[in-house]
Amino acid sequence: MAARLMSAQAQVCRLGKHVVADGPVVRQFHASCYTASKVALSKFDSDVFLPYEKLNKRLDVVRGRLNRPLTLSEKVLYSHLDDPANQDIVRGTSYLRLRPDRVAMQDATAQMALLQFISSGLKKVAVPSTVHCDHLIEAQVGGPKDLARAKDLNREVYDFLASTCAKYGLGFWKPGSGIIHQIILENYAFPGLLMIGTDSHTPNGGGLGGLCIGVGGADAVDVMADIPWELKCPKVIGVNLTGKISGWTSPKDVILKVADILTVKGGTGAIIEYHGKGVDSISCTGMATICNMGAEIGATTSLFPFNQRMADYLKSTGRGAIASEAQKYQGKVLSADKNCEYDELIEINLDTLEPHVNGPFTPDLAHPISKLGDNSKKNGYPLDIRVGLIGSCTNSSYEDMGRCASIAKDAMSHGLKSKIPFNVTPGSEQIRATIERDGISEVFDKFGGTVLANACGPCIGQWDRQDVKKGDKNTIVTSYNRNFTGRNDANPATHCFVTSPELVTALSIAGRLDFNPLTDELTGSDGKKFKLKAPFGDELPAKGFDPGQDTYAAPPASGENVKVAVDPKSQRLQLLEPFDKWNGQDLTDLTVLIKVKGKCTTDHISAAGPWLKYRGHLDNISNNMFIGATNYENNEMNNIKNQRNGSWGGVPDVARDYKANGIKWVAVGDDNYGEGSSREHAALEPRHLGGRAIIVKSFARIHETNLKKQGMLPLTFANPADYDKIQPTSKISLLNLKSLAPGKPVECEVKNGDKVEKIKLNHTLNDLQIGWFKAGSALNRMKELAQ
């Protein structure tokens, strides 16, 4: 296989072109790849054109080699291969070398990605790339005031991002423009696109027929540097949809049901491909909702076939030419072949699919609405709902907002409003302006709602919540995608349930979890009983979309004279120092920093919320490392024993003590370690504070790759029961690392006092990734090749 991949020498050749090229030459080099079509990739990329003819030619090569029907996912993925004639292609086994069409980054992850790109020494990005300011705006009182406050508090970071984008040729979406995934759907996504984004919910673009995949910042740097992007060839899970969406059932219920079936790790290493007659009953933005939350089942990404609903959305957002061009390739590239085979097949009948509410504390704990009340009482969930929240990148479309407004108007016609605080997060400036023009915002205001800024807000923990104290047991319902412990408000006692925005609205009127709008009645202000009508709303605005304020900054033709400065005294930004190279010796007598018990997401490893302000400063943000993880030894968070001196302290404090005393360490974890966000800080921080390996039962895909990129060894127990052999006081030795090779287990010695046991640890490192480990990181290896 290695012989069929691009050689290191070839990488040097490609990289060399960009080291010496000026900006316009780099852009022209990339544009030359997209031949024949003269339909621009987007209105912001007028010199780069749709690649359908090239994709079709690559696909012909792959078809001739595989000689079998292809799934849609395979068509889009394999048509972006760097070397389709020679690439090994085995689902679930091969490592593919790919050429994505574009890169997207949100402001929290872009800081570290761009700091790494600056370190590469390149002059301009090689593919269309954008940065979106959506993560640093905290919800407090309402949209305009919260946005103004965020601009003031984050000025240093926003100035850094804006100037870096201008210097290196990236588009910059200013704070207030909206959530990255909504902006991508409105402006950049197209059928057949392959895009990587530094956010786990990048798969949202699958609603427009694109393969949009969440990655860490180091992967984004590779693509922006014109290095082929590497991805383990995904398996493909098919979901056959029959029947039609109607009544209270919404697109969100499809993915809530799939999460129930597959669980939070059932999609790992696979693309979820939706198909069947039921697809056409779902709007384009509804399909995006389903793909967005596919991240919660560990899927590489999710995808729908190009259809008329997508074409209608493209036309409504000013991209009719893209729709016309896509229709020419609908059968060849943008739909699955007849009789293609899936690795697993799920059947869902939309006619009988009941609305669902999932949670608390995990997005795969599913409750049909008819059972939610009983299940809540049985499990002791607080029945009184404290806050209802709709919007976010998952459910903030015009259709979502219209359907919720119909429920609110129905309730108000009977003299009722929301019983609880009701927060609305528009997905973009375009959505905000359009729902304001069409009177939907006014409905929410009369209903008792608060329209927040066009940003992530409470969904990612950017919420200055004041109605409960930390530790108070309470319930909230949201239309978000993720509900891990403490995720929204940093309160581990908050029971968060995720559901459709329609059900959030209905439950906010009743104020209780045991209300079922399909069967239960409410009492109007006149004392009369009534049932809420099923929601309805326009899929697309009849008057077209109102773009609102212009919040986009295009890069100049040349960024040569643009200055990017980082103050050495800054508490928000810090230039990166290279990690140390492997010294060629075995890693012996490593100390166990922490043995994690149970679920350990990237939120547990590197919390968001108030820590977002340090995303550009590796040393400062490392003070949140593992503070949310449960210590196996005492069932407490952020309290571990220092094995050097016997004292107890916070995890980052103990790690810093070990680093200062030259003690290398490992962390030990359970199943699906690192699920959730794509944040590479969860890999950077352990590396920065002296970690050398993470040993777990299994990894989530993005986090495992992020660890590899930073020179860490991500290892899994060959026998999961060996997790029990490692104690907090154990010493771990990783042996024969000079012979580290793909597919060959790592020998491990576990010392517990005088007792020594040998166990086997598996890994998924290939030859290229072993090179990252030896060099100290992927970025170090990139520099070695460039030199």
C-alpha positions in Angstrom: 0.0 0.0 0.0 2.8 2.4 0.9 4.2 2.2 -2.6 0.9 3.4 -4.0 0.7 6.5 -1.9 2.4 9.7 -2.8 6.0 9.5 -1.8 7.7 11.9 0.7 9.7 13.2 -2.2 6.6 14.1 -4.2 5.2 15.9 -1.1 8.4 18.0 -1.0 7.9 18.8 -4.7 4.3 20.0 -4.2 5.1 21.9 -1.0 8.1 23.5 -2.6 5.9 25.1 -5.3 4.0 26.9 -2.6 7.0 27.9 -0.5 8.4 29.9 -3.5 5.1 31.0 -5.2 3.5 34.3 -4.7 -0.2 34.6 -3.9 -1.8 34.8 -7.4 0.2 31.8 -8.6 -1.0 29.6 -5.8 -4.6 30.5 -6.5 -4.1 29.9 -10.2 -2.5 26.5 -9.6 -5.5 25.4 -7.6 -8.0 26.8 -10.1 -6.4 24.9 -13.0 -7.6 21.7 -11.3 -11.2 22.6 -12.0 -11.6 22.3 -15.7 -14.5 22.7 -18.2 -17.2 24.1 -15.9 -17.4 27.9 -15.8 -19.8 27.9 -12.9 -18.1 29.4 -9.9 -17.7 27.4 -6.7 -19.4 30.3 -4.9 -20.0 34.0 -5.4 -16.9 34.6 -3.2 -14.7 32.2 -5.3 -15.3 33.6 -8.8 -11.9 32.2 -10.1 -12.5 28.6 -8.9 -15.1 26.5 -10.7 -17.3 23.5 -10.1 -15.2 20.4 -10.5 -17.8 18.0 -11.9 -16.1 17.0 -15.1 -12.8 16.3 -13.3 -14.7 14.3 -10.6 -16.5 12.3 -13.2 -13.2 11.4 -14.9 -11.6 10.3 -11.7 -14.7 8.2 -10.9 -14.4 6.5 -14.3 -10.9 5.4 -13.3 -12.1 4.0 -10.0 -15.1 2.3 -11.6 -12.9 0.5 -14.0 -10.8 -0.8 -11.1 -13.5 -1.8 -8.6 -16.0 -3.1 -11.2 -19.0 -2.9 -8.9 -21.9 -0.6 -8.1 -20.9 2.3 -5.9 -22.7 4.1 -3.1 -23.2 7.8 -3.3 -20.7 8.3 -0.5 -18.1 6.3 -2.4 -18.7 8.3 -5.6 -18.1 11.6 -3.9 -15.2 10.4 -1.8 -13.3 8.4 -4.5 -13.8 11.1 -7.1 -11.6 13.3 -4.9 -8.7 10.8 -4.7 -5.2 12.2 -5.3 -4.2 9.1 -7.3 -7.4 7.3 -8.3 -5.4 4.9 -10.6 -3.2 3.5 -7.8 -4.9 4.2 -4.5 -5.8 1.1 -2.4 -9.5 1.2 -1.8 -10.8 -1.2 0.8 -13.7 0.1 3.0 -12.7 0.1 6.7 -9.0 -0.7 6.0 -7.2 1.5 3.4 -6.0 5.0 4.1 -7.2 7.3 1.3 -5.2 10.3 0.1 -7.8 13.0 -0.8 -8.0 16.4 -2.3 -10.8 18.4 -0.6 -12.4 21.3 -2.4 -12.3 23.7 0.5 -11.6 24.3 4.2 -13.9 26.0 6.8 -12.9 26.9 10.4 -14.8 28.5 13.3 -13.1 31.2 15.4 -12.3 29.0 18.4 -10.5 26.3 16.4 -9.2 28.6 13.7 -6.8 30.3 16.2 -4.7 27.2 16.7 -5.0 26.1 13.1 -3.8 29.4 11.8 -1.0 29.6 14.3 0.1 26.2 12.9 -0.2 27.4 9.3 1.9 30.5 10.2 4.6 28.1 11.5 4.6 26.3 8.2 6.2 29.2 6.4 3.8 29.1 3.5 2.6 32.3 1.8 -1.0 31.6 0.9 -3.6 28.9 1.3 -3.8 26.5 -1.6 -7.6 25.9 -1.5 -10.6 28.2 -0.9 -10.7 28.6 2.9 -12.8 30.6 5.3 -12.9 31.6 9.0 -16.3 32.1 10.8 -16.7 34.1 14.0 -19.4 32.3 15.9 -18.1 30.6 19.1 -16.9 33.6 21.2 -20.2 35.4 21.7 -21.7 34.7 25.1 -25.5 34.8 25.5 -26.5 37.2 28.3 -29.4 39.6 27.5 -30.0 39.6 23.8 -28.5 39.7 20.3 -27.3 43.3 19.8 -25.9 43.9 23.3 -24.3 40.4 23.5 -22.6 41.0 20.1 -21.3 44.4 21.0 -19.9 43.0 24.3 -18.2 40.1 22.4 -16.6 42.4 19.9 -15.1 44.4 22.7 -13.9 41.4 24.8 -12.5 39.5 21.9 -11.0 42.4 19.9 -7.5 41.0 20.1 -8.6 37.6 18.7 -10.8 39.0 16.0 -8.1 41.3 14.8 -5.6 38.4 14.7 -8.0 36.2 12.7 -9.0 39.1 10.3 -5.3 40.0 9.6 -4.2 36.4 9.2 -7.0 35.8 6.8 -6.1 38.9 4.8 -2.4 37.9 4.7 -2.8 34.3 3.7 -5.8 34.5 1.4 -8.8 33.3 3.5 -12.3 34.7 3.6 -13.3 36.2 6.9 -16.9 36.1 8.3 -17.1 38.7 11.0 -18.8 38.3 14.4 -22.5 38.5 14.0 -22.5 36.8 10.6 -23.8 33.5 12.0 -22.9 30.0 12.7 -20.3 28.4 10.5 -22.5 25.5 9.3 -25.4 27.7 8.3 -23.1 30.1 6.4 -21.6 27.1 4.6 -25.1 25.8 3.7 -26.2 29.2 2.5 -23.1 30.1 0.5 -20.5 27.3 -0.1 -22.0 23.8 0.1 -22.9 22.1 -3.2 -23.8 18.5 -4.3 -20.6 16.5 -4.7 -18.4 18.8 -2.5 -15.7 17.4 -0.4 -14.9 19.8 2.4 -13.2 19.6 5.8 -14.0 21.8 8.7 -12.5 22.3 12.1 -15.8 21.6 13.9 -17.5 18.3 14.5 -20.8 19.4 13.1 -19.3 20.2 9.7 -21.4 17.2 8.3 -24.3 19.7 8.2 -23.4 20.3 4.5 -24.6 16.8 3.7 -28.0 18.3 3.5 -26.9 19.8 0.2 -25.3 16.5 -1.0 -21.7 17.3 0.0 -19.3 15.1 2.0 -18.4 17.6 4.8 -16.1 16.1 7.4 -15.1 17.4 10.8 -11.3 17.4 11.5 -8.7 18.9 13.8 -6.8 22.0 12.9 -3.6 20.1 11.9 -5.6 18.4 9.1 -6.9 21.7 7.9 -3.2 22.9 7.7 -2.4 20.0 5.5 -5.1 20.8 3.0 -4.4 24.5 3.1 -0.7 23.6 2.4 -1.7 21.5 -0.6 -0.8 18.2 1.0 -3.2 15.3 0.3 -5.5 14.8 3.2 -5.5 11.3 4.7 -8.7 9.5 5.9 -9.3 5.9 6.7 -11.6 4.6 4.0 -15.0 4.7 5.7 -17.6 2.0 5.7 -21.0 3.0 4.6 -24.2 2.6 6.6 -27.4 2.9 4.6 -30.5 4.4 6.1 -33.6 3.6 3.9 -36.4 6.1 4.5 -39.9 5.1 3.5 -43.2 7.0 4.0 -43.4 10.8 4.5 -42.7 13.3 7.3 -45.9 14.9 8.6 -47.6 16.3 11.6 -45.5 16.8 14.7 -42.8 14.5 13.4 -39.8 16.5 12.1 -36.4 15.7 10.4 -34.8 16.0 13.8 -36.7 12.8 14.8 -35.0 10.9 12.1 -31.5 11.4 13.6 -32.8 11.1 17.2 -34.1 7.6 16.1 -30.9 6.7 14.4 -28.9 7.7 17.5 -31.2 5.4 19.5 -30.4 2.5 17.1 -26.6 3.1 16.6 -25.7 4.7 19.9 -22.9 7.3 20.3 -20.3 5.1 18.8 -22.2 3.0 16.3 -21.3 5.2 13.4 -17.6 5.4 14.1 -15.6 4.8 11.0 -18.6 5.0 8.7 -20.5 7.4 6.5 -24.3 7.5 7.0 -26.0 7.5 3.6 -29.7 8.3 3.5 -31.8 7.1 0.6 -35.3 5.8 -0.3 -38.6 7.4 -1.3 -39.0 9.1 2.0 -36.1 11.4 1.3 -38.2 13.6 -1.0 -40.5 14.5 1.9 -37.7 16.2 3.7 -36.6 19.8 3.0 -33.0 20.6 2.2 -32.5 22.3 5.6 -34.2 19.3 7.2 -31.7 17.0 5.6 -28.9 19.3 6.9 -30.3 18.9 10.5 -30.1 15.1 10.1 -26.5 15.2 8.8 -25.5 17.7 11.4 -26.4 15.5 14.4 -24.8 12.5 12.8 -21.7 13.7 14.6 -23.3 12.4 17.8 -23.2 8.8 16.7 -19.5 9.0 15.8 -20.1 9.0 12.0 -17.4 10.3 9.7 -20.1 12.3 8.0 -23.6 11.9 6.6 -25.1 12.4 3.2 -28.3 12.8 1.2 -28.6 12.3 -2.6 -29.1 15.4 -4.8 -32.8 16.0 -5.4 -35.3 18.8 -6.3 -35.5 20.0 -2.7 -31.7 20.8 -2.8 -32.1 22.4 -6.2 -34.9 24.6 -4.8 -32.7 25.7 -1.9 -29.8 26.5 -4.2 -32.0 28.7 -6.3 -33.5 30.4 -3.3 -30.0 31.3 -2.1 -28.9 32.7 -5.4 -27.1 29.6 -6.8 -29.4 28.5 -9.6 -26.4 27.9 -11.9 -25.0 25.4 -9.5 -28.3 23.5 -9.3 -28.4 23.4 -13.2 -24.8 22.1 -13.4 -25.5 19.5 -10.6 -28.5 18.2 -12.5 -26.2 17.3 -15.4 -24.3 14.9 -13.2 -27.1 13.6 -11.0 -26.9 10.1 -12.3 -23.2 9.8 -12.9 -21.8 11.4 -9.7 -24.6 12.6 -7.4 -26.7 9.4 -6.7 -26.0 5.9 -5.7 -25.7 3.1 -8.2 -28.5 0.6 -8.3 -27.7 -2.5 -6.3 -24.9 -0.9 -4.4 -24.0 -2.6 -1.1 -24.0 -1.1 2.4 -22.0 -2.4 5.3 -25.2 -2.1 7.4 -28.7 -1.1 6.5 -31.3 0.6 8.7 -35.0 0.9 7.8 -37.1 3.8 9.1 -40.7 4.3 8.1 -41.5 8.1 8.4 -45.2 7.4 8.4 -44.9 5.7 11.8 -41.9 7.6 13.3 -42.9 9.2 16.5 -41.4 12.5 17.8 -38.5 11.9 20.1 -36.8 13.6 23.0 -33.3 12.3 23.8 -31.3 12.7 27.0 -30.3 13.6 29.6 -26.5 13.6 29.6 -26.1 11.7 26.3 -27.7 12.2 22.9 -28.5 8.5 22.3 -30.9 8.0 25.3 -34.1 8.1 23.3 -37.7 8.6 24.5 -40.6 8.7 22.2 -42.8 11.6 23.2 -45.5 9.2 24.3 -43.1 7.6 26.9 -41.2 10.7 28.0 -43.4 11.6 31.0 -43.4 8.0 32.4 -39.7 7.6 31.8 -38.9 10.9 33.4 -40.9 10.0 36.5 -39.3 6.5 36.7 -35.8 7.9 36.5 -36.3 10.9 38.7 -35.7 13.6 36.1 -37.0 17.0 37.2 -40.4 17.4 35.5 -40.5 21.2 35.6 -38.6 22.7 32.7 -36.6 25.8 33.5 -35.6 27.0 30.0 -36.5 26.2 26.4 -33.9 27.0 23.7 -34.4 26.7 19.9 -32.0 27.4 17.1 -28.3 26.5 16.9 -26.5 25.1 13.9 -28.7 22.1 14.0 -32.2 23.7 13.8 -32.2 27.4 12.9 -33.5 27.4 9.3 -36.3 29.6 8.1 -38.6 26.5 8.1 -37.7 25.7 11.7 -38.4 29.2 12.8 -41.7 29.4 10.9 -43.0 26.1 12.3 -42.2 27.2 15.8 -43.9 30.5 15.2 -47.0 28.7 14.1 -47.2 26.9 17.5 -46.5 30.1 19.4 -49.3 31.9 17.5 -51.7 29.0 18.2 -51.0 29.2 21.9 -51.3 33.0 22.0 -54.7 32.7 20.2 -55.8 31.0 23.4 -54.2 33.5 25.7 -51.1 31.4 26.5 -47.4 32.2 26.2 -44.2 30.3 27.1 -44.3 29.5 30.8 -40.5 29.6 30.9 -37.6 31.7 29.4 -37.6 30.9 25.7 -34.4 31.6 23.9 -34.0 31.8 20.1 -30.7 31.5 18.3 -30.9 32.5 14.5 -28.3 30.5 12.5 -27.2 33.4 10.4 -27.6 37.1 9.7 -29.6 36.1 6.7 -32.0 34.1 8.8 -32.2 36.8 11.4 -33.0 39.5 8.9 -35.5 37.3 7.0 -37.5 36.3 10.1 -37.5 39.9 11.3 -38.8 41.1 8.0 -41.5 38.4 7.9 -42.8 39.0 11.4 -41.5 35.8 12.9 -39.2 37.5 15.4 -42.2 39.7 16.5 -44.2 36.5 17.2 -41.4 35.1 19.4 -41.1 38.5 21.3 -44.9 38.4 22.0 -44.6 34.8 23.0 -42.1 35.7 25.7 -39.0 34.8 23.8 -35.5 36.4 23.6 -33.7 36.5 20.2 -30.0 35.9 20.9 -27.1 36.8 18.7 -26.4 34.9 15.4 -23.9 32.6 17.1 -23.5 29.3 18.9 -24.3 30.7 22.3 -25.7 28.3 24.9 -25.3 25.3 22.6 -21.5 25.3 23.3 -21.7 26.7 26.8 -21.5 30.4 25.9 -24.4 31.2 28.3 -24.3 33.4 31.3 -27.1 31.6 33.0 -28.4 33.2 36.1 -31.7 31.4 37.0 -30.1 28.4 38.8 -27.0 27.9 41.0 -24.3 25.5 40.1 -25.3 22.1 41.6 -29.1 22.8 41.5 -30.9 19.9 39.8 -33.0 21.2 36.9 -34.2 20.4 33.4 -33.8 22.3 30.1 -35.0 21.3 26.6 -33.2 22.4 23.5 -33.2 21.8 19.7 -29.4 21.5 19.9 -27.3 18.5 19.0 -25.3 17.7 22.1 -26.2 17.3 25.8 -23.2 16.1 27.7 -22.9 16.8 31.4 -22.4 20.5 32.0 -22.3 21.2 28.3 -24.6 24.2 28.1 -24.2 26.0 31.4 -21.3 24.3 33.2 -23.8 22.9 35.8 -23.3 19.1 36.1 -26.9 18.9 37.6 -28.6 20.3 34.6 -30.6 17.7 32.8 -30.5 18.7 29.1 -32.9 17.0 26.6 -32.4 17.5 22.9 -35.4 17.4 20.6 -37.0 19.2 17.6 -37.6 22.9 17.9 -41.3 22.2 17.5 -41.4 20.1 20.6 -39.2 22.6 22.5 -41.8 25.2 21.8 -44.7 23.0 22.8 -43.0 21.9 26.0 -42.2 25.5 26.8 -45.9 26.3 26.8 -46.7 23.5 29.2 -43.5 23.9 31.2 -43.3 20.2 32.0 -41.7 17.1 30.6 -44.8 15.0 30.9 -46.8 17.0 28.3 -47.4 15.3 25.0 -48.8 17.8 22.4 -50.1 15.0 20.2 -52.5 13.8 22.9 -52.7 16.2 25.8 -54.8 19.3 26.2 -53.9 22.7 27.5 -56.2 25.2 29.3 -56.6 28.6 27.6 -56.9 31.9 29.4 -60.7 31.6 29.0 -60.7 28.3 30.9 -61.4 26.2 27.9 -59.4 23.1 27.0 -57.7 22.9 23.6 -55.0 20.9 21.8 -52.2 22.6 19.9 -52.4 22.3 16.1 -49.7 20.4 14.3 -46.9 22.9 13.3 -46.6 24.2 9.8 -44.3 26.7 8.0 -42.9 27.6 4.6 -39.8 25.7 3.6 -38.4 28.8 1.9 -39.4 32.5 2.2 -41.9 33.5 -0.4 -40.2 36.9 -0.7 -36.7 35.4 -0.9 -34.0 35.7 1.7 -33.0 39.1 3.1 -29.2 39.0 3.4 -29.2 41.6 6.2 -25.9 43.3 7.0 -22.8 42.5 5.0 -20.5 40.7 7.4 -18.0 39.2 4.9 -14.5 40.4 4.3 -12.7 39.1 1.2 -8.9 38.8 1.3 -6.9 41.3 -0.8 -5.3 40.3 -4.0 -2.0 40.2 -2.2 -1.4 39.9 1.5 2.3 40.6 1.3 2.0 43.9 3.2 -0.5 42.8 5.8 1.1 42.5 9.3 0.1 39.8 11.7 1.3 40.5 15.2 1.1 38.5 18.4 2.0 40.3 21.6 4.4 38.1 23.7 2.5 39.2 26.8 -0.9 38.3 25.4 -3.1 36.0 27.6 -5.2 35.1 24.5 -2.7 34.3 21.8 0.7 32.5 21.9 3.0 31.5 19.0 3.7 27.8 19.0 7.0 26.2 19.9 7.7 22.8 18.2 7.1 19.7 20.3 10.2 17.6 21.0 11.2 14.8 18.7 11.1 11.2 19.8 14.5 10.3 21.1 14.5 6.8 19.6 14.2 5.0 23.0 11.4 3.0 24.5 9.0 4.9 26.8 9.6 3.2 30.2 8.2 3.6 33.7 5.6 6.2 32.5 3.4 7.5 35.4 -0.4 7.2 35.1 -1.6 10.8 35.3 -5.3 9.8 35.5 -7.3 6.7 34.9 -10.6 8.0 33.6 -13.8 6.3 34.6 -16.7 6.2 32.1 -17.6 8.7 29.4 -14.7 11.0 28.5 -15.6 13.4 25.7 -13.5 16.2 24.4 -15.6 18.4 26.7 -14.3 16.4 29.6 -10.7 16.7 28.3 -10.8 20.4 27.3 -13.9 22.2 28.5 -15.4 25.0 26.4 -17.6 27.8 27.9 -15.3 30.3 29.7 -12.2 28.5 28.4 -12.9 29.4 24.8 -11.1 32.7 25.3 -7.8 30.8 25.6 -8.1 28.7 22.5 -5.2 30.6 20.9 -3.0 30.3 23.9 -1.9 26.7 24.4 -0.3 27.2 27.8 -3.2 29.0 29.3 -5.9 26.7 28.0 -3.9 23.7 29.2 -5.1 24.7 32.7 -8.4 23.0 31.8 -6.9 19.6 30.9 -9.1 16.7 32.1 -10.9 18.9 34.7 -14.2 17.4 33.7 -13.1 13.7 33.6 -14.0 11.4 36.5 -11.0 10.0 38.4 -11.3 6.2 38.7 -9.6 6.3 42.1 -12.1 8.5 43.9 -15.1 9.2 41.5 -14.2 12.9 41.7 -13.5 15.4 39.0 -10.2 17.3 38.9 -8.8 15.7 42.0 -5.9 13.2 41.5 -3.0 12.0 43.6 0.5 13.2 42.7 2.5 10.0 42.5 5.7 11.9 43.0 5.0 13.5 46.4 1.7 12.0 47.5 -0.3 15.2 47.6 -3.7 15.7 45.9 -4.5 18.3 43.4 -6.1 19.4 40.1 -5.2 17.4 37.0 -3.4 20.3 35.2 -1.5 21.2 38.4 -0.2 17.6 38.8 0.7 17.4 35.1 2.7 20.6 35.4 4.5 19.3 38.4 5.4 16.1 36.5 6.6 18.1 33.5 8.8 20.4 35.7 10.4 17.2 37.1 10.9 15.5 33.8 8.2 12.8 34.5 6.5 11.5 31.3 3.0 10.2 31.7 0.1 8.4 30.2 -3.7 8.7 30.6 -6.0 5.7 30.6 -9.6 5.7 29.4 -12.7 3.8 28.6 -14.8 3.3 25.4 -15.3 5.9 22.7 -12.7 8.1 24.3 -12.7 11.6 22.8 -16.2 11.6 21.4 -17.9 14.9 20.6 -16.2 18.1 19.4 -13.3 18.2 17.0 -11.3 20.4 19.2 -7.6 19.5 18.8 -6.8 21.2 22.1 -7.9 17.9 23.7 -4.8 16.4 22.0 -2.5 19.5 22.2 -2.9 20.0 25.9 -1.7 16.5 27.0 1.2 16.7 24.6 2.1 20.2 25.9 2.0 19.0 29.6 4.2 16.0 29.1 1.9 13.2 28.0 3.3 10.6 25.7 0.4 8.1 25.1 -3.3 7.7 25.7 -4.4 4.1 26.4 -8.1 3.3 26.1 -10.6 0.7 25.1 -11.6 2.5 21.9 -11.3 6.0 20.3 -13.6 8.4 18.5 -12.3 9.1 15.0 -11.4 12.8 15.1 -9.7 12.7 18.4 -7.6 9.7 17.6 -6.3 11.5 14.5 -5.7 14.7 16.5 -3.5 12.7 18.9 -1.5 11.3 16.0 -1.0 14.7 14.5 0.5 16.0 17.8 3.0 13.1 18.2 1.1 11.2 20.8 0.6 7.5 20.8 -3.1 6.6 20.7 -3.3 3.0 21.9 -6.1 0.6 22.5 -6.2 -2.5 24.7 -6.1 -5.7 22.6 -8.0 -7.2 25.5 -10.4 -4.6 26.9 -10.4 -6.3 30.2 -6.7 -5.2 30.6 -8.1 -1.8 31.5 -8.6 -3.3 35.0 -4.9 -4.2 35.3 -3.8 -0.6 35.2 -4.1 1.2 38.5 -3.5 4.9 39.3 -0.2 3.8 40.9 1.0 1.6 38.0 4.1 2.2 36.0 3.7 1.7 32.2 6.5 0.8 29.7 5.9 0.9 26.0 8.6 -1.4 24.5 10.3 -2.1 21.1 9.1 1.2 19.7 12.0 1.1 17.2 10.1 -1.6 15.4 6.8 0.3 15.6 5.0 -0.7 12.4 1.4 -0.6 10.9 -0.7 -3.5 12.2 1.9 -4.6 14.8 0.8 -4.4 18.4 2.8 -2.5 20.9 4.3 -4.5 23.8 3.4 -3.0 27.2 4.6 -3.8 30.7 2.3 -2.9 33.6 4.1 -2.7 36.9 2.1 -2.8 40.1 4.6 -2.9 43.0 6.8 -6.0 42.4 4.3 -7.5 40.0 4.9 -7.1 36.3 2.3 -8.1 33.6 2.7 -7.9 29.9 -0.2 -6.9 27.7 -0.7 -6.0 24.0 -1.8 -2.6 22.8 -3.2 -2.1 19.3 -2.9 1.0 17.2 -4.0 2.3 13.8 -0.8 4.2 12.8 0.3 3.8 9.2 3.8 4.6 7.9 3.1 8.3 7.4 1.6 8.6 10.9 4.6 6.8 12.5 6.7 9.5 10.9 4.7 12.1 12.8 5.4 10.3 16.0 9.1 10.1 15.3 9.3 13.7 14.3 7.4 14.9 17.3 4.3 16.0 15.4 2.8 16.2 11.9 3.8 19.9 11.7 7.4 19.0 12.6 7.3 16.4 9.8 6.0 18.9 7.3 8.9 21.2 8.1 11.4 18.3 7.7 10.0 17.6 4.2 10.0 21.2 3.2 13.7 21.5 4.1 
